[in-house]
Amino acid sequence: MANENRFQAAREWLGTFGNSELVECLKCHKCAKAVHQNNELAFSCLHCGANNKPWPGGVELWLQVPCCGETLWALNEQHLEFLEKFIGAGLRERRRDETFGWANRSLDSRLPRWMTSAKNREEVMRGLQRLREKLG
């Protein structure tokens, strides 16, 4: 019988989640989408329609909340989904790649200890739920 609460790492790293981030619009302070294009960051607001290329600076991620005395954040919905699955898993498995060996660069191996600690799991999951709610 398969464990439904199992996470099997697939060698994800931050670049796996695309070249876009959800950020706070500098004009209306709601959710905007920032996209990396030709070494520049362009954005368009999902609410007021503001857009700019290149991004003028002052980027604040939309998906961030205080948690366990730290800041819990996600770049976008795909990154949030990864964190929900990984943090929520009762069993987290990593597999050694036959060609490349262990992937120390993989996201699951790079998450801070406060996020992966079993004692913080419930609070981190509540934080992830707050991030999910910010998506609307």
Secondary structure, 3 states (H helix, E strand, C coil): CCCCCEEECCCCCHHHHCCEEEEECCCCCCEEEEEEECCEEEEEECCCCCEECCCCCCCCECCEEEECCEEEECCCHHHHHHHHHHHHCCEEECCCECCCECCCCCHHHHCCHHHHCHHHHHHHHHHHHHHHHHCC
